[in-house]
Amino acid sequence: MLRVLLEPVIEREVPREGGDFLADQLLLLGEREVHRGLPDPLWPKNSTDLLAREPRGYPRGVETTHAIQDYLGAIYDLAGSDKPVIGARLARYMHLSAPSITEALRRMQREGYVKVAGRKEIRLTTKGLDIARTMARRHRLLERWLTDVLGLDWSRAHDEAHRLEHALSPVVEERLAEMLGMPSTCPHGNPIPGMPEPEAHNPIPLSQATKGQALVVERITEEAEADRQLLNFLWESGVRPGSRLTVSEVAPYAGTISVLLDGRTVTMGLAASHKIWVYDPQQLTLAGKPARARATRKSASASRIKS
């Protein structure tokens, strides 16, 4: 069977039905923890009880508007790629107009959440990064719960997680992480802040692969998650973190790349494949090199996030 996606299409996300049901499920999760008689109380007696249970280096404070949380979370997601975060890219990712992004950036600069560096690159301050990491953690934990426990597909899980992340309390957030077994990544392979580091690889975008390479999918970027058509295509094609594939054709003249996956040919646009990060499993036998590569990428990403 041949599956083809030539151009990813960005669609504005619309509310899905079932949000009340999912919110009720989160409340029931908290109630179950009470009746199970866990040694820790569901609600902390004071702030020090909650702080004592925080993952090391993971902030909790998100005392700002939902809109600001969305902007900060989006900047954090985009900073995890190999491109600088600028206003135009942020507008495309959030499906907003350039004037709306400009006004929001002015406000966030005044309030100390972001700085705009040279070449108009947007960087999170320490204050903004704390909130962004909290929102990323909640979003990715919710996606893991929605897919692994409730059985939603990637696209619906992404939409529902966005709706629920603002209402998630720190206590339910921590209970959710414990119930899921403290996962290192979201269903798409992106690291969850405050969790153990996932296995170190030396990934590249699939768009940079060459014909004949045998590769393993490491992650689908958060930028890809904003493209519902691409996310559905990858889900239906069986492209998952851990999937093994072989590049069968690279056609720059047509702007496409084809891979063999489970005996099927999957063809997609190079722009779409740039949002899929893969690694060569043979490199894992070279001791130390993947870890150093990951450390280098993390350092580069941190320089883009925080100044």
C-alpha positions as CSV (number, residue, x, y, z in Angstrom):
1,M,0.0,0.0,0.0
2,L,1.3,3.4,-0.9
3,R,0.6,6.4,1.4
4,V,1.4,9.8,0.1
5,L,1.4,13.3,1.7
6,L,2.9,15.9,-0.5
7,E,2.2,19.1,1.4
8,P,1.3,19.5,5.1
9,V,-1.8,21.7,5.5
10,I,-2.2,23.7,8.7
11,E,-5.8,23.8,10.0
12,R,-7.1,26.0,12.8
13,E,-7.9,23.8,15.7
14,V,-11.5,23.7,16.7
15,P,-13.0,22.6,20.0
16,R,-13.8,18.9,20.3
17,E,-16.7,17.3,22.1
18,G,-16.1,15.4,25.3
19,G,-14.1,18.0,27.2
20,D,-16.4,17.8,30.2
21,F,-16.0,14.0,30.3
22,L,-12.2,14.2,30.3
23,A,-12.3,16.9,33.0
24,D,-14.5,14.6,35.1
25,Q,-12.0,11.7,34.6
26,L,-9.2,13.9,36.0
27,L,-11.4,14.7,39.0
28,L,-12.1,11.0,39.5
29,L,-8.4,10.3,39.4
30,G,-7.9,12.6,42.4
31,E,-10.9,11.0,44.2
32,R,-9.5,7.5,43.6
33,E,-6.2,8.5,45.2
34,V,-8.0,9.7,48.3
35,H,-10.0,6.4,48.7
36,R,-6.9,4.3,48.0
37,G,-5.5,5.7,51.3
38,L,-2.2,6.8,49.9
39,P,0.2,8.1,52.7
40,D,0.5,11.5,51.1
41,P,-2.6,13.7,51.4
42,L,-4.3,14.7,48.1
43,W,-4.2,18.4,49.1
44,P,-1.1,19.6,50.8
45,K,-1.5,21.2,54.3
46,N,0.9,24.0,53.3
47,S,3.0,25.1,50.4
48,T,6.1,23.3,51.8
49,D,4.3,19.9,51.5
50,L,3.9,20.5,47.8
51,L,7.4,21.9,47.2
52,A,9.0,18.9,48.9
53,R,7.5,16.6,46.3
54,E,8.5,18.6,43.2
55,P,10.9,17.0,40.8
56,R,14.3,18.6,41.1
57,G,14.7,21.8,39.1
58,Y,11.0,21.7,38.0
59,P,9.0,24.9,38.7
60,R,5.3,25.0,39.5
61,G,4.3,28.6,39.3
62,V,1.9,29.5,36.5
63,E,0.3,32.6,37.9
64,T,-0.6,34.3,34.7
65,T,-3.4,34.3,32.1
66,H,-4.2,31.3,29.9
67,A,-3.2,33.3,26.8
68,I,0.2,34.1,28.2
69,Q,0.7,30.4,29.1
70,D,-0.1,29.5,25.5
71,Y,2.4,31.9,24.1
72,L,5.1,30.8,26.5
73,G,4.4,27.2,25.9
74,A,4.5,27.7,22.1
75,I,7.9,29.5,22.3
76,Y,9.2,26.6,24.4
77,D,8.0,24.0,21.9
78,L,9.5,25.9,18.9
79,A,12.8,26.4,20.7
80,G,13.3,22.6,20.9
81,S,13.9,22.5,17.1
82,D,17.0,23.5,15.1
83,K,15.6,26.9,14.1
84,P,15.5,30.2,16.0
85,V,12.1,31.4,17.2
86,I,10.9,34.5,15.5
87,G,7.5,36.2,15.3
88,A,6.6,34.9,11.9
89,R,7.3,31.3,12.9
90,L,5.3,31.8,16.2
91,A,2.4,33.2,14.2
92,R,2.3,30.2,11.9
93,Y,2.5,27.8,14.8
94,M,-0.3,29.4,16.8
95,H,-2.4,30.2,13.7
96,L,-2.5,33.9,14.7
97,S,-2.0,37.1,12.8
98,A,1.3,38.9,12.8
99,P,-0.2,42.0,14.6
100,S,-1.6,39.8,17.4
101,I,1.9,38.2,17.9
102,T,3.6,41.6,17.9
103,E,1.2,43.0,20.6
104,A,1.6,39.8,22.7
105,L,5.4,40.0,22.5
106,R,5.3,43.6,23.7
107,R,3.2,42.7,26.7
108,M,5.4,39.7,27.5
109,Q,8.5,41.8,27.3
110,R,7.0,44.4,29.6
111,E,6.0,41.7,32.1
112,G,9.5,40.1,32.0
113,Y,8.6,36.8,30.3
114,V,10.6,37.1,27.1
115,K,13.4,39.1,25.5
116,V,13.8,39.8,21.8
117,A,17.5,39.3,20.9
118,G,19.4,40.1,17.7
119,R,17.6,39.3,14.4
120,K,14.3,39.4,16.2
121,E,14.9,36.1,17.9
122,I,12.5,35.5,20.8
123,R,14.0,34.1,24.0
124,L,12.3,33.1,27.3
125,T,13.6,34.7,30.5
126,T,14.0,32.6,33.6
127,K,10.5,33.8,34.7
128,G,9.0,32.8,31.3
129,L,10.9,29.5,31.1
130,D,9.5,28.4,34.5
131,I,5.9,28.8,33.3
132,A,6.6,27.3,29.9
133,R,8.2,24.2,31.3
134,T,5.2,23.7,33.6
135,M,2.8,24.0,30.8
136,A,4.8,21.6,28.6
137,R,5.0,19.1,31.4
138,R,1.2,19.2,31.9
139,H,0.4,19.0,28.2
140,R,2.7,16.1,27.5
141,L,1.6,14.1,30.6
142,L,-2.1,14.6,29.5
143,E,-1.3,13.5,26.0
144,R,0.3,10.3,27.4
145,W,-2.8,9.7,29.6
146,L,-5.2,10.4,26.8
147,T,-3.5,8.0,24.4
148,D,-2.3,5.3,26.7
149,V,-5.3,5.1,29.0
150,L,-8.2,6.5,27.1
151,G,-7.1,5.3,23.7
152,L,-7.4,8.6,21.8
153,D,-5.5,9.1,18.6
154,W,-2.7,11.7,18.4
155,S,-4.8,14.5,16.9
156,R,-7.6,14.3,19.4
157,A,-5.2,13.8,22.3
158,H,-3.3,16.9,21.3
159,D,-6.5,19.0,21.2
160,E,-7.9,17.7,24.4
161,A,-4.6,18.1,26.3
162,H,-4.5,21.7,25.2
163,R,-8.0,22.3,26.7
164,L,-7.2,20.5,30.0
165,E,-3.7,21.7,30.7
166,H,-4.8,25.0,32.1
167,A,-7.1,23.4,34.7
168,L,-4.7,20.8,35.9
169,S,-3.7,21.3,39.5
170,P,-0.1,20.5,40.7
171,V,-1.4,17.7,42.9
172,V,-3.4,16.0,40.2
173,E,-0.5,16.6,37.8
174,E,1.9,14.7,40.1
175,R,-0.7,11.9,40.7
176,L,-1.1,11.6,37.0
177,A,2.7,11.2,36.5
178,E,2.8,8.5,39.2
179,M,-0.1,6.6,37.7
180,L,1.5,6.7,34.3
181,G,4.8,5.3,35.7
182,M,6.8,8.6,35.5
183,P,7.1,8.6,31.6
184,S,10.2,10.3,30.1
185,T,8.4,11.4,26.9
186,C,5.0,12.3,25.5
187,P,3.5,9.8,22.9
188,H,5.3,11.7,20.1
189,G,8.7,11.2,21.8
190,N,9.3,14.7,23.1
191,P,10.9,14.9,26.6
192,I,8.6,15.7,29.6
193,P,10.2,18.4,31.8
194,G,10.9,17.2,35.3
195,M,11.1,13.5,34.3
196,P,14.1,11.3,33.9
197,E,16.1,12.0,30.7
198,P,15.1,9.7,27.8
199,E,17.8,7.5,26.2
200,A,20.4,9.7,24.4
201,H,20.6,9.4,20.6
202,N,22.2,11.5,17.9
203,P,19.1,12.4,15.8
204,I,18.7,14.3,12.6
205,P,15.6,15.5,10.7
206,L,14.4,12.8,8.3
207,S,14.7,15.4,5.6
208,Q,18.5,15.2,5.9
209,A,18.6,11.4,5.5
210,T,20.1,9.7,2.4
211,K,18.8,6.9,0.3
212,G,19.4,3.5,1.8
213,Q,19.8,4.6,5.4
214,A,18.1,2.4,8.0
215,L,16.8,4.6,10.8
216,V,14.7,4.7,13.9
217,V,12.1,7.4,14.7
218,E,13.1,9.3,17.8
219,R,10.3,11.9,18.0
220,I,7.7,13.9,16.2
221,T,8.3,17.5,16.9
222,E,5.7,19.7,18.7
223,E,5.7,21.8,15.6
224,A,4.3,18.8,13.7
225,E,1.6,18.4,16.3
226,A,0.2,21.8,15.3
227,D,-0.5,20.4,11.8
228,R,-3.5,18.2,12.3
229,Q,-3.4,16.7,8.8
230,L,0.3,15.8,9.2
231,L,-0.4,14.3,12.6
232,N,-3.3,12.2,11.3
233,F,-1.2,11.1,8.3
234,L,1.7,9.9,10.6
235,W,-0.7,8.1,12.9
236,E,-2.4,6.3,10.1
237,S,0.9,5.5,8.4
238,G,2.3,3.9,11.6
239,V,5.1,6.4,12.0
240,R,5.7,6.3,15.8
241,P,8.7,6.8,18.1
242,G,10.7,3.5,17.9
243,S,9.5,2.7,14.3
244,R,12.2,1.3,12.1
245,L,12.3,2.6,8.5
246,T,14.6,2.6,5.5
247,V,14.9,5.6,3.1
248,S,14.0,4.3,-0.3
249,E,14.0,7.5,-2.3
250,V,14.9,11.2,-1.9
251,A,13.5,13.4,-4.7
252,P,14.5,17.0,-4.2
253,Y,13.1,17.9,-7.6
254,A,9.7,16.8,-6.4
255,G,10.2,17.9,-2.8
256,T,9.4,14.4,-1.4
257,I,11.1,11.6,0.5
258,S,9.9,8.0,0.6
259,V,10.6,5.4,3.3
260,L,9.8,1.7,3.7
261,L,7.9,1.0,6.9
262,D,6.6,-2.5,7.8
263,G,6.7,-3.5,4.1
264,R,4.8,-0.3,3.0
265,T,6.0,2.7,1.1
266,V,5.2,6.0,2.8
267,T,5.9,9.2,0.9
268,M,5.8,12.7,2.3
269,G,6.9,16.2,1.6
270,L,10.4,17.2,2.7
271,A,8.9,20.0,4.8
272,A,6.8,17.4,6.7
273,S,9.8,15.1,7.0
274,H,11.9,17.9,8.6
275,K,9.5,17.6,11.6
276,I,10.3,13.9,12.2
277,W,13.6,13.3,14.0
278,V,15.4,10.0,13.4
279,Y,18.6,8.3,14.4
280,D,20.9,5.6,13.2
281,P,20.8,2.7,15.7
282,Q,24.3,1.7,14.6
283,Q,25.7,4.8,16.3
284,L,24.5,3.6,19.7
285,T,27.4,1.2,19.6
286,L,29.8,4.1,19.6
287,A,30.2,4.7,23.3
288,G,29.8,8.3,24.5
289,K,29.1,9.9,21.1
290,P,25.2,10.1,21.4
291,A,25.3,11.5,24.9
292,R,27.8,14.2,23.8
293,A,25.6,15.1,20.8
294,R,22.5,15.3,23.0
295,A,24.4,17.6,25.5
296,T,25.5,19.8,22.6
297,R,21.9,20.1,21.3
298,K,20.6,20.8,24.8
299,S,23.2,23.6,25.2
300,A,22.3,25.1,21.9
301,S,18.5,24.9,22.7
302,A,19.1,26.5,26.1
303,S,20.9,29.4,24.5
304,R,17.9,30.0,22.3
305,I,15.4,29.7,25.2
306,K,17.0,31.8,27.9
307,S,19.5,34.7,27.7
